[in-house]
Amino acid sequence: MRQQPLQWHPAFQAAMQIELAEYQAWLKYEREHNLTQKPLQIDLLIIKMEQGRQIEKSIGRLFRHYNIIEYKGPSDYLSINDFYKVMAYACLYQSDTQKVMEIRPEEITITMVSGRYPGKLIRHLEQIHSARIIPAFPGIFYAEGLMFPLQLIQNSALPKKENIWLSRLRPGLDVEEDIAVLAQAYQGKDENPLYSAVMELIVRANRKQYEEAKHMCEALRELFADEIEEGRQKGKAEGKIEGKIEGKAEGQCLAFIEILRRKVENGKTLEESAEALEEKPEYIEKLYRLIESQGPDTDSEAIYQLYKKQER
């Protein structure tokens, strides 16, 4: 079966709303805002409904009344052409109104987001537009001297503690430092479509790490014993899974348990959960029944400890 391409933009839009959740009461989000009747679309438009309020979080510190966001997925980059395109978007957004100066240009900002450092674009802005590039915060650069205030965000370089989701919206995550942290942050939020959109994409984008977690966690060793044995017979697995759970392996277990836990909480049957996790039902049945018996208020850490205790 041909794998569907990863849709990064919806997850990015959701991640931005999560990161700015504390300001949610006075921010309005318009996804793929149509600039004209023709298909010209801003990736994300954030309108500050209460202009006297200041966003303290670094990704939104620059924001004014109207904030135009351009986002590039992990496999893409911010090009020089992207800069002129988003500047044109800002000009069209300002001018496409019924009244002259209905949207004041000084109330517009531009944010360009990418996982890669936009070195060529920064040099172009400095050399051609004499812009002053200021490292405002980790992963965030301000460009001064342009028509509109502009910030360039390298989301992969953002502080992970401040931007739990946006900084990890990419492949190549570490199971212990990233996926396990997200699994904990996701607890109790699986019914929220914003969190679900981000988490599901991150898991898909980091399938290799997710698979690795299954083989490194002794507490779940029995769940995958048949699969591992089959892999040995085919020459796909080496050695034994041994030693006690500590450090990285423990984080991997918690990440897997959290994903299965929310499947159970959402009313998924054993068979449906197994299909979603790409596993055979018999491999996950014991853990599934344990989660089911503990109820929705039991977190992944408690499930993990109970499972270890049963295995002794």
C-alpha positions in Angstrom: 0.0 0.0 0.0 1.4 3.4 -1.0 2.0 5.5 2.1 0.2 8.9 2.1 2.5 11.9 2.2 2.8 13.7 5.6 0.6 16.8 5.8 2.8 19.2 7.8 0.8 22.4 7.4 -2.2 21.4 9.4 0.0 20.1 12.2 2.0 23.3 12.1 -1.1 25.4 12.4 -2.3 23.2 15.4 1.2 23.5 17.0 1.1 27.3 16.8 -2.3 27.3 18.6 -1.0 25.0 21.2 2.1 27.0 21.9 0.0 30.2 22.2 -2.8 28.6 24.1 -2.4 30.9 27.1 -3.4 33.8 24.8 -6.2 31.9 23.1 -8.9 34.2 24.4 -7.8 37.1 22.4 -6.2 35.5 19.3 -8.1 34.6 16.2 -6.7 32.0 13.8 -7.6 31.8 10.1 -6.1 28.8 8.3 -5.2 29.3 4.6 -6.7 32.7 4.6 -7.8 33.7 1.0 -6.3 36.9 0.0 -8.4 37.3 -3.1 -11.1 35.4 -4.9 -8.3 33.6 -6.7 -6.4 30.8 -4.9 -3.8 32.9 -3.1 -3.6 31.7 0.4 -1.7 32.7 3.5 -0.6 29.6 5.5 -1.8 31.1 8.7 -3.2 34.5 9.7 -3.2 35.3 13.4 -5.3 38.3 14.4 -4.8 39.8 17.8 -8.3 40.8 18.9 -7.2 42.8 21.9 -4.5 45.1 20.7 -3.4 46.3 24.1 -2.3 42.8 25.1 1.3 41.6 24.7 2.3 38.1 23.9 5.3 37.2 26.2 6.2 34.0 24.5 9.1 34.5 22.1 7.4 33.2 19.0 4.7 35.8 19.3 6.6 38.8 20.9 6.7 40.5 17.5 3.0 40.2 16.8 0.9 43.3 16.3 -2.8 43.3 15.1 -2.4 41.3 11.9 0.2 38.6 11.7 0.9 36.7 8.5 2.7 33.4 8.8 4.5 31.5 6.1 5.6 27.9 7.0 7.9 25.4 5.3 7.9 21.7 6.2 11.1 19.9 7.3 12.0 18.9 3.8 11.7 22.4 2.4 13.4 25.7 3.1 12.7 29.4 3.1 13.9 30.8 -0.2 14.5 34.3 -1.5 11.4 33.9 -3.6 9.4 33.0 -0.6 10.3 36.3 1.0 8.9 38.3 -2.0 5.8 36.1 -2.1 4.9 36.7 1.5 5.7 40.4 1.2 3.2 40.4 -1.7 0.7 38.6 0.5 1.1 41.3 3.1 0.6 44.1 0.6 -2.5 42.3 -0.9 -3.9 41.7 2.6 -3.5 45.4 3.4 -5.0 46.7 0.2 -7.9 44.3 -0.4 -10.4 46.1 1.8 -13.5 48.2 1.2 -12.0 51.3 2.8 -8.6 53.0 2.4 -6.3 52.2 5.2 -8.9 50.0 6.8 -5.9 47.8 7.7 -3.0 50.0 8.7 0.4 48.7 7.4 2.1 49.4 10.7 -0.2 46.8 12.3 1.0 44.0 10.0 3.9 41.6 10.8 5.4 38.7 8.9 6.7 35.5 10.3 8.5 32.9 8.2 9.1 29.5 9.8 11.3 26.6 8.7 13.3 23.8 10.3 16.4 25.0 8.4 18.6 28.0 9.1 17.7 30.5 6.2 21.3 31.6 5.6 20.8 32.6 1.9 17.7 34.6 2.7 19.4 36.4 5.5 22.4 37.4 3.4 20.0 38.6 0.7 18.1 40.8 3.1 21.3 42.2 4.4 22.9 42.8 1.0 20.0 43.9 -1.1 17.7 45.5 1.4 20.3 46.6 4.0 18.2 44.9 6.6 19.5 44.6 10.1 19.3 40.9 11.2 19.0 40.6 15.0 19.2 37.3 16.9 16.2 38.1 19.1 15.8 34.8 20.9 17.1 31.2 20.4 15.9 30.1 16.9 14.4 33.5 16.2 15.8 36.4 14.1 14.3 39.8 13.6 14.8 41.7 10.3 14.6 45.4 10.8 14.4 48.1 8.0 11.9 46.3 5.8 8.3 47.4 4.8 6.8 45.2 7.5 8.4 43.8 10.7 9.7 40.4 9.9 10.8 37.5 12.0 12.5 34.3 10.8 11.9 31.3 13.0 14.0 28.1 12.8 11.6 25.9 14.7 14.1 23.0 15.1 16.3 25.4 17.1 13.6 26.8 19.4 14.0 26.0 23.1 12.2 22.7 23.7 11.0 23.6 27.1 9.2 26.8 26.0 7.9 25.3 22.7 7.2 21.7 23.4 5.3 21.0 20.2 6.6 23.4 17.6 10.3 22.6 18.3 9.5 18.9 17.7 7.4 19.2 14.6 9.9 17.3 12.5 11.3 13.9 11.8 14.5 12.6 13.4 13.3 13.0 17.0 15.0 11.3 20.0 12.7 8.8 21.8 13.8 9.7 25.3 14.2 13.5 24.9 11.4 14.1 22.5 8.8 11.4 21.9 8.6 10.4 25.6 8.2 14.1 26.5 5.4 14.6 24.0 3.7 11.5 25.2 3.6 12.9 28.7 2.4 16.3 27.5 -0.3 14.6 25.5 -1.9 12.9 28.5 -5.5 14.0 28.9 -5.5 15.9 25.6 -6.2 13.1 23.2 -9.7 14.4 22.6 -8.4 17.8 21.6 -8.1 17.9 17.8 -5.2 20.3 17.9 -3.1 18.0 20.0 -4.2 15.0 18.0 -3.2 16.5 14.7 0.3 17.3 15.9 0.9 14.0 17.8 -0.4 11.8 15.0 1.9 13.4 12.5 4.9 13.4 14.7 4.4 9.6 15.3 4.1 9.0 11.6 7.2 11.1 10.8 9.2 9.2 13.5 8.1 5.7 12.8 11.7 4.3 13.0 12.1 5.6 16.5 8.7 4.3 17.5 9.6 0.9 16.2 13.0 1.0 18.0 11.1 1.7 21.3 9.3 -1.7 21.0 12.6 -3.6 20.8 14.5 -1.7 23.5 12.0 -1.9 26.3 12.3 -5.0 28.4 9.0 -4.3 30.1 7.3 -4.8 26.7 9.6 -7.6 25.7 6.9 -10.3 26.0 4.5 -8.3 23.9 6.8 -8.6 20.9 8.5 -11.9 21.7 7.0 -13.7 18.7 7.7 -10.8 16.4 11.4 -10.6 17.5 11.8 -14.4 17.2 10.4 -14.3 13.7 12.9 -11.5 12.9 15.7 -13.6 14.2 14.7 -16.5 12.0 14.7 -14.2 9.0 18.0 -12.6 9.9 16.4 -9.3 10.7 17.2 -9.2 14.4 20.4 -9.7 16.4 21.2 -10.6 19.9 18.9 -10.6 22.9 17.0 -7.9 24.7 18.4 -7.9 28.1 19.2 -5.8 31.1 16.9 -3.8 33.3 14.9 -0.8 32.2 16.7 2.4 32.7 17.4 5.8 31.0 16.3 5.8 27.4 14.5 2.5 27.4 12.1 3.6 30.1 11.2 6.7 28.1 10.5 4.6 25.0 8.2 2.3 27.0 6.2 5.3 28.3 5.8 6.7 24.8 4.5 3.4 23.5 2.2 2.9 26.5 0.8 6.5 26.1 -0.1 5.9 22.5 -1.9 2.6 23.3 -3.6 4.2 26.4 -5.3 6.9 24.4 -6.5 4.3 21.9 -8.2 2.5 24.8 -9.6 5.7 26.2 -11.1 6.6 22.8 -13.0 3.3 22.8 -10.9 1.5 20.3 -11.2 -2.3 20.4 -8.1 -4.5 20.8 -8.3 -5.2 17.1 -8.7 -1.6 16.1 -5.8 -0.6 18.4 -3.6 -3.3 17.0 -4.4 -2.2 13.4 -3.6 1.4 14.2 -0.3 0.4 15.8 0.5 -2.0 13.0 0.7 -4.9 15.4 -1.0 -8.3 15.8 -3.7 -8.2 18.5 -2.0 -11.0 20.5 1.2 -8.9 20.8 -0.5 -6.1 22.6 -3.5 -7.9 24.3 -1.9 -8.2 27.8 -1.0 -4.5 28.0 -4.3 -3.5 26.4 -6.3 -5.4 29.1 -4.2 -3.8 31.8 -4.9 -0.3 30.6 -8.5 -1.2 30.1 -8.8 -2.5 33.7 -7.2 0.6 35.2 -9.6 3.2 33.8 -9.0 6.5 31.9 -7.5 8.3 34.9 -4.5 6.1 35.2 -1.5 7.7 33.5 1.2 6.0 31.5 3.8 6.0 34.4 1.4 4.1 36.6 0.6 1.6 33.9 4.3 1.1 33.3 4.9 0.4 37.0 2.0 -2.0 37.2 3.2 -3.9 34.1 6.7 -4.2 35.5 5.3 -5.5 38.8 3.3 -8.2 37.0 6.4 -9.3 35.2 8.4 -10.0 38.3 
